[in-house]
Amino acid sequence: MIRINPMLVLLLAIVIFIVSISSLKQSEIELNSQIENRSDFILLSDKYKSLKSTWGKKDIQKELKKIAKQLSIKDIVVVKKDKLIIVKIKNKNIRDIDRFINKILNNSFLINKLNITSKQAIIEIGR
């Protein structure tokens, strides 16, 4: 019969214990890095949420009026709905429509729909 040396069993147990401790430390380091990433993501999402809630209909209307005054366009119709603002511009001059659309696209509006023809442009701005 083969006898197992108790020192080998003890040595094997110590090696297994050391390996498990080192893997536990590595798991702890990874967990801490994931917690840091999560806290950074939460801060970023809170910042986005605050920006989203501060940009409302009044700000959109002010910006639209400012753009219309800059371009001196009088054929702008603004229709307000629950969560949408629909802007219609009818003009004979395609350059005025083009400049207006460029100003709208350069601002930070949330545009849901954009319909452009040769005589008019219809823009749906959401929030």
C-alpha positions as CSV (number, residue, x, y, z in Angstrom):
1,M,0.0,0.0,0.0
2,I,1.2,3.5,-0.9
3,R,1.3,5.9,2.0
4,I,0.7,9.6,1.5
5,N,3.1,11.8,3.2
6,P,1.3,14.2,5.6
7,M,3.8,17.0,4.8
8,L,2.9,16.8,1.1
9,V,-0.8,17.1,2.0
10,L,0.0,20.1,4.2
11,L,2.1,21.7,1.5
12,L,-0.7,21.2,-1.1
13,A,-3.2,22.8,1.2
14,I,-0.9,25.8,1.7
15,V,-0.4,26.2,-2.0
16,I,-4.2,26.0,-2.7
17,F,-4.7,28.6,0.1
18,I,-2.1,31.0,-1.3
19,V,-3.6,30.7,-4.9
20,S,-7.1,31.3,-3.6
21,I,-6.0,34.4,-1.6
22,S,-4.2,35.9,-4.6
23,S,-7.2,35.3,-6.9
24,L,-9.5,36.9,-4.2
25,K,-7.2,40.0,-4.1
26,Q,-7.4,40.2,-7.9
27,S,-11.2,39.9,-7.8
28,E,-11.3,42.7,-5.2
29,I,-9.2,45.0,-7.4
30,E,-11.5,44.4,-10.4
31,L,-14.5,45.0,-8.2
32,N,-13.1,48.3,-7.0
33,S,-12.4,49.5,-10.5
34,Q,-15.9,48.6,-11.6
35,I,-17.4,50.5,-8.7
36,E,-15.3,53.6,-9.7
37,N,-16.5,53.2,-13.3
38,R,-20.1,53.0,-12.1
39,S,-19.8,56.1,-10.0
40,D,-18.3,58.0,-12.9
41,F,-21.2,56.8,-15.1
42,I,-23.8,57.9,-12.5
43,L,-22.2,61.4,-12.3
44,L,-22.3,61.7,-16.1
45,S,-25.9,60.5,-16.3
46,D,-26.9,63.0,-13.6
47,K,-25.3,65.8,-15.5
48,Y,-27.1,64.7,-18.7
49,K,-30.4,64.5,-16.8
50,S,-30.0,68.0,-15.5
51,L,-29.1,69.4,-18.9
52,K,-32.1,67.7,-20.4
53,S,-34.5,69.0,-17.8
54,T,-33.3,72.6,-18.1
55,W,-33.7,72.9,-21.8
56,G,-37.4,73.4,-22.2
57,K,-40.0,74.9,-24.5
58,K,-39.3,78.5,-23.4
59,D,-35.6,78.2,-24.3
60,I,-36.5,76.6,-27.7
61,Q,-38.9,79.4,-28.4
62,K,-36.4,82.1,-27.4
63,E,-33.8,80.6,-29.7
64,L,-36.2,80.3,-32.6
65,K,-37.2,84.0,-32.2
66,K,-33.5,85.0,-32.0
67,I,-32.7,83.1,-35.2
68,A,-35.7,84.6,-37.0
69,K,-34.7,88.1,-35.9
70,Q,-31.1,87.5,-37.1
71,L,-32.2,86.4,-40.5
72,S,-35.1,88.9,-40.6
73,I,-37.6,86.3,-41.8
74,K,-41.2,86.9,-41.2
75,D,-42.9,83.9,-42.7
76,I,-42.2,81.6,-39.7
77,V,-45.1,79.8,-38.1
78,V,-44.5,78.1,-34.7
79,V,-47.1,75.5,-33.6
80,K,-46.7,74.2,-30.0
81,K,-47.9,70.7,-29.0
82,D,-47.4,68.7,-25.8
83,K,-43.8,67.5,-26.4
84,L,-43.2,69.0,-29.8
85,I,-42.7,72.4,-31.4
86,I,-43.4,72.4,-35.1
87,V,-41.7,75.2,-37.1
88,K,-43.0,76.0,-40.6
89,I,-41.2,78.4,-42.8
90,K,-42.7,79.4,-46.2
91,N,-40.6,81.7,-48.4
92,K,-40.1,82.3,-52.0
93,N,-36.4,82.6,-51.6
94,I,-34.6,79.3,-51.1
95,R,-31.6,81.0,-49.7
96,D,-33.6,82.2,-46.7
97,I,-34.9,78.7,-46.0
98,D,-31.4,77.4,-46.4
99,R,-29.9,79.9,-43.9
100,F,-32.7,79.2,-41.4
101,I,-32.2,75.5,-41.6
102,N,-28.4,75.9,-41.2
103,K,-29.0,78.0,-38.1
104,I,-31.4,75.4,-36.7
105,L,-29.0,72.5,-37.3
106,N,-26.1,74.4,-35.8
107,N,-28.0,74.8,-32.5
108,S,-28.5,72.0,-30.0
109,F,-32.1,71.2,-30.8
110,L,-33.5,67.7,-30.7
111,I,-34.9,67.5,-34.2
112,N,-37.5,64.7,-34.7
113,K,-38.5,65.4,-38.2
114,L,-37.1,67.6,-41.0
115,N,-39.1,68.1,-44.3
116,I,-37.6,70.4,-46.9
117,T,-39.2,71.3,-50.2
118,S,-38.3,74.1,-52.7
119,K,-40.8,76.6,-51.1
120,Q,-41.1,75.5,-47.5
121,A,-39.4,73.7,-44.6
122,I,-41.2,71.9,-41.7
123,I,-39.1,71.1,-38.7
124,E,-40.4,69.2,-35.6
125,I,-38.3,70.0,-32.5
126,G,-38.8,67.8,-29.4
127,R,-37.4,68.1,-25.9
